[in-house]
Amino acid sequence: MGLFGKKHHPKLLKTQQMSYSDLFFTLRLSRGNLALRPIFIVASVELGNSTTKSIVSATDLNSGKTYILDKAVRMTREALAQDAAFCHTITRVELSEESIADLVFKTLQESTSAAGITIPDLHFVVRSSGVTAGFTTVEEMQGVITALAKGCMLAGVPPRQMISPMRVEDIHSDLRKFSRMERTYFDGAVTSNEAPAGESLVSNEMEGELVTAGLKEAAKWLDVDYRNPVLSLDFGTTLAGRVTEDQLPYSRVSGSFCGLAGAIPDAFISHVVSEKYPSVIDCPKSKLKRKLKKEVVREYADDVLRHLRIEKITAGTLFGGAPVNVAAAEKDDVALIGIDAGDNLSDLPKIAEIGKELYREESLCYVMAVIDEVSACTVEELVGITKAEGLLLPNTKIGITGRAGISGKKPELILEKLSNLFDRKMDKEVIFVDDALARGAAVLGRCMHQFGSPGNPIGGVQGSGCIYGKRIKRQKGKEFVG
């Protein structure tokens, strides 16, 4: 039972795929008739620490809603390099430019084929990599960017469809009339959020931006006004996310998250599965239905939590395997908040031993229950620190995505803990979304092409209208008073 004796009902948006032909049937259009409802097709290609995904989406530019056409998922360990490795994942899977490009090529081809489209049907491709959260050199970052582009081009994507269009003539002819490029330009702000100026604060800055944008789009399906101010958390293998304020036309980023997320449960089950590079995804589904002892779950969860550092980052250059720039964050007045296991991953082996003991003494269902409890506790701690730092406004909405934040019983447990933290029921103030990063890629593509939806805006602040006029004034250099 939840707070005040009431059960919690999470607002959870799970990806429901539909083919290209089914989408047009749903919208009551025949394929090729883009005059009534303009459809913007984007592929999001993500090289993650555990999985590599290619998610093809189609956005109705009138409603602003994004439909997922297909999602191809492969384990990143499939890209294990035989030679010429220049970087590695957080679990030490060695990667080369060729191995990355080949995996991206296969994944992109698989997703487009399953969606019922061809590569030429794509209007735009966005590339991102969670692997970069553990990078320490520019060469590693550039190598992954090159490899991702190479894989897309091997699949048949022309380079011009991977960069922001410079002229309206660079936009697909069927979609040009829906672009506002002749009045506004892409100035780097995505869904009304300006990235911190100057140096990058965390290495996976782009993931935080895309996830925040994707949560804002997904909220349209959940009937939640998830516009600024928001707190977004992505619990993939590594942690990403942002805290935003509520200025117009663009809001400032006041907080940024980094460090470990899904890597913690991955370590916890590393002696439970036989894979060389294990992930919770490899765990078989538990068929046991017996009632679990809450005290046992809590005891083991506490053992794991004792090895975690969840805190505001005030010093150092690495936290949870992620490079951080504390000086730049202080200069921009942005709070860096992260999760580490010991000192820069040092306690992950100890967490693995706890999982091994639990599996030996109890069962797999206890292992999964402890993972859910630990994840919920980390969310509570992260939000609690943000609250203590004074970064939350009275109407700040919270959005959570990523496998280590929305699977199993995590949403219910998170709502229970956040309701206790804020002393009110949080069911209508928190959203849980699958594939927010891919949805954010579609939103980024729209921003770059200046495809807005004034009747159903994603940008702006809660309760406000479209910020298009305010953007024009800002970009023309006129003084704007919010």
N, C-alpha and C positions, 0 to 999 in steps of 0.2 A: 504493500500500500504506500501511496505517496504522502506528501505533505497534506495536513488536515484530513488524513484518512481517505484521500482520493487517489485513484490510480492515474498515472501519467500517460498521456497520449501524444507521442512525438509527431511532429510535422516532418515526415520523412518522404523525400522524393527519390524513388528508385528509377533507374534508367529503364525505359520501355522502348525497345527498338521497333522500328517499322521501316519497311522497304521504301525506296523512292516512289515506286508505283502506288503503294498503299497510301503514301502521304498525299499524293495528288488526288487519289480517290477520297480520302478524308476531307480534303479541302475542296472537293467537288470541282476539280479542274482536270483537264486532259494534259498529259505531258507536253511540254513545249509552249503552253499558253501561260506566259509570265506576265501578261498585261494586267490581269486582275489582282493576283497575289504574287509579288516578287519573292522568289525563293533564293536565298544566298547560301551556297553549299561550301562548307569549310571542313578540312581535315585537320585534326589536332594530333600531332605525332609527338609522343613523350617517351624519352628514354629514362626510365626510373631505376632506382637501386634494386628493386625486386622484379618489377614487370615493365615491359615496353608495350605501349598501347598506340593504336591508331583508331581514333574515334571520328566518324564522319557524321556531321550534323547539318541540318537544313533549317535556316531561320526564315520565318515568315516576316518580312520587313514591315508589313503593316501592323501586325500585332506585337512584334518584338519577341515572340515565343520561339524557342529553339527545340527542334525535334531531333532525336538521335536515330540515325539511319542504321548504323552498325558500329560494333565495338570489337576490334580484334585485339586480343591480349596474349602476349608471349612472355615467358620468363626471360629476364635480361641475362641470366646465366647461359642462355643459348648463344650469346655473343662472346663467349669465352675465347679470348685470342690465343692462337697457337704461337704467334710471334709478333714483333713490332708493337707490343702494348705500350700505351702512353699514359693510361689512367686506370682507375679501378673503382668499383662500387664500394659502398660502406662495408660489405661483406667480403671484400677483396677479390671480386671477380675481375680479372684482368681484361681490359678492352683495348682494341686497336681501331684505327679508322676504318679499315676494311670490314672488321667483324660487326661494328656498329652499323655501317652503311648497309651491309647485307641483311641484318635483322630488320632495320627500318624498311628496306625495300620489300621484304616478304610481308611484313605486318601491314604496310600501307596497301599493297596489292590485295591482300586478303580482305581488308575492311571494305574497300571500294567494290570489289567483286560481290561480296555478300550483300552489300547495300543495293545492288542492282544498277550500279553506275560504272562509268569508266573514268580513268584519270582525267581526261579532257573535260569531264563534267564538273570537276572541282573549280570553284572560283578562287579559292585561297587555301594556303596551307600554313599553319602555325607550328613551329618547332619549339620544344622546351625540354629541359632535362633536370630531373631531381638529383642526378648523379653529381651535378656541379656543386651541391651543398657541401661536398667533402673536398673540393678542389683547393689547392694552395697556390697554383701558378696560372698565369695568363695563358701559357701554352696549352695547358690541359683544357681550359675553357674553349679556346679557339679550335682545338682539335675536335672536340665534341660538336661544336657548331658546324664545322666543315663536314664531319662525318654524317650528321643529320641531313644536311643539304645534299650531300652526295647520294645518300640512300633515297631521298625523295626524287632526285633527278634520274636515278637508275629506274625508278618506277614510272618516269615519264612526266614529272612535274617541271614545267619551265621555271627558271629562276625568277621571272617577273611576278609569278604567283606566290612568291615567298617573301616579298618585300612590300612596303607601303606604296601604293600608287602615287605618282607625282602629279599626274594630270588626269582629268576626267576621261581622256581618251585611253588611259591605261586600264580602265574598268571595263568589264565584260559589257558588250554593246546592249544586251537585254536589261542591264541593271543601271546604266548610266543616269537615266532620268530620275532615279531614286536617290542619287547622291547629292549632297549639299556642298560638294567640294568647291564650287565656284563662290560660295559665301563664307565658308569656314575652312580651316585646315587642321590636320592632326597635329596637336601640340604636345603630345605625350601623355595627356590626361586620359585615363580610362575610367568610364562610369563616374566621372566627377571627382576622381582622386588624383592628386599630383604626387608623383614619386618624390622622395626626399632629394633635394638638390645636391649637386656635386658628386662626391664619391659614393660608391655602393656601400650600404651598411651591412648587408648579409649577402652571401654568395648566391642564394636562391631567391633573390629579390623578384625576379619575373614570376616565379611560382606564386608568391604571395599576392602579386597584382592580379594574375589570371584567376586564382581561386576566389578572390574577393569579387571580381567581376562576374564569375560564373554563379556564385551564390546569389548575387543580385538578380540575375536572369532567372534562375531556378525558382526564386521566391514568387515569381509571377504565377507559377503553377500551384503554389501553396496558399495563394491569397494572403500573402504577408508583405507589408511594405518594408522590404529590406533595403532601404536606401540609407545614406549617411544620416546619423553616425552608426557604424557597425564594428563588430569584432569578428574577424574570420579566422578559422583554424583549419589547417589541412594536416590530417594525421596519415600521411603516406609513410613510407619508410623513414623519411626525415620530416621534420616539422616546418611548416611555413604558415604565414598568415599576417594579418595587419589589424591595427586599431585605427579608426578614422574619426575625424571631428565632423562639424556640420556647417562649414562655411559655404557660401555661394559665390561664384558658380562652381568652384572647385574646393574640395575639402582637403585639409592637411592630414598626412599620416602621422599619428602621434606614437604609435607602437609597432614593433615588428617582432615576429616570432621565428625561432630557429632551433636547431639541435636535433634531438632524437624523437621519434614517434613510433611508427611501426617496427623500427629496429629493436625496440625493447621486447615486445612479444615474440619477435623472430628469434631473439637470443633465448628467451624463456623456453621455446619449444625445440631448440637446436639439438638436444639429446633425445627428443621424442620421435623425430622423423629421421630417415636415413639419408636424405639428400646432403650432398657436400656443401652446397650453399643454401641452407634451409630458410623457409618462410612459413608463416602461419598458413598460407595458402596451401601448403603441402599436407597439412593435417587432415586425416580422414574425419568425416562427420561422426560425432559420438552418437550412438544409438541408445545409450543408457538414459532412462527416464526417471531414475530414482531421485528423491529429494536430497538436495545438497545441504550440508551443515554450514550455516553461515559463518560460524566461528572459525571453521577450518579455512574457508575462502578468505576471510579477513586476515587471519594469521599469516598466511602465505603472501597475500597482497602487501601486508605491512613489511614483510621481509624484503620484497622487491623494492618497495618505496624507500626503504632505508639506504638503498644503493643509488638512488636518483637524486640529482641536484636540479631543483626547479626554482629558478631565481632570476632576478634582474641581473643582467650581465654588466659589470662595472669595470672589468679589467681583462687583459689577455687578448690573444689573437685567434684562438680556437675555442669553441664551446660545443660539445656534443659532436665533434668531428667537423663542424661548420666554421669556416673563417668568418670572423666578425671584425668590424671596424668601430671600436668603442669611441674613439676620438671624434670620428665623423658623426656618430649618433648623438653624442653630447652637443656637438656644434649645431646640429639640426634640431635639437631638443626632441629626439625620438628615443623612447625607451626600448632597449633590446631585452627580450625575455626569452629564456630558453630552457631546454631539458638536456641534461647530461647524465651519464652513468659513471659515477666516480669522477676521475679527472680525464676528460677527453676519451671516453669510451672504456676506461680501464676496468670498470666493474661489470661489463657485459658478461664475461666468463662466470662471475659469481652469480649473476641472475640466471645463467644457463644451468648452474648446479642446483639452484632452488627449483627450477622447473623439472629437472631430472628427478629430484627427490619426491616432489609432489606426484609425478606420474607413477613412480615406483610404489609410493605409499597409498595412493588413492586411485584415480582414473583420469582418462582424457577429459571427461566432462568437468572435472575439478580444474584441470589446466585451463580450459576455455573460460570457466567462471572467474578464475583469478585474473586472467588477461582482461576481461571486461571490467572488473573492479579496479584494476590498476589504471586502465585507460580513463575511466570515469574520475578517478582521484586526480590524475594529472590535469584533466580539463578543469576541475574545480580549483586546483592550485594555480594554474595559469590565469584563469579569470580572476581569482582572488588577488593575485599580485597586481593585475591590471587595475582592479578596483582600488586597491590600497595606494597605487601610484596616482590616483585621481584622473585616470584616462577615460573612465566611463562617464557618459552623460546620462541623464535620467531616461532617455528613450533609446539608448544604444541597444540594437538587436545583435544577437549572437548567431553565427552560422558555422556549422561543422561539416567537414567532408573528409574523405580518405578512409581506407579500410580499417584503420585502427581507431576510428572515431564513430563509425556508424553501423558496424556489424554486430551480430549477436544481441546481447541485452544492453549494449552500451548506451543507446539513446535514452532508455528508461532510467538507467542508473545516473546518467549525466543530468537529466532533468530533476531527479530527486536531490542530487547534491547541489545543483545551482539554485533550486528552490529554497533549500536550507541556507545557502550563502546569502541570498537576497531577501529572505524572509517573505517570499510571495511565490505563488505558483508560476513557473516560467514556461509552461507549455506553448503559449502564444508568442513568446519572445525569443525562442530558439528554433532554428531550422536545421535539418539534417539532409544532406544532398549527396547523391552518388555522382561521380564524374564532374565535379564543379570546375576542375581545371580545363577539361575539354569544352565545357559550356563557356568558360571564360575566353578560350581561344576564339570561339565564334563571335563573342562580344568584341574582342580586340580587333578582329577582322572588320567588324562593322564600324568601329571607331576609325580605323585607318582609311576606310572607304567613305566615311562620313554618311553612313546609313543610319539615320535616327528614326525613332518612332515617337513623335511628339504626343500622340494620344495615349501612349502607354510607356512613359519614360523609365529608363533604368537609372539614369543620372539624377543629380539633385539631392534634396533632403526629404525625409519622410513628411508626407502631407503636402509637398509643394508640387508645382507643375513642371513643365519642360524648361530646361535652362538654355535652350537654343539662342534666344535673344540676348541673354546675358553673356554667352560665349562670343557672339558677334561683337558686342561692345568691348569685351576684354581684348579680343584679338585685333580690334581696330585701335586699341590703345586708349580708349575712352575711360574716364574714371567711372568705376562702378561702386555703388553703395548697396550692400546686401540688405 
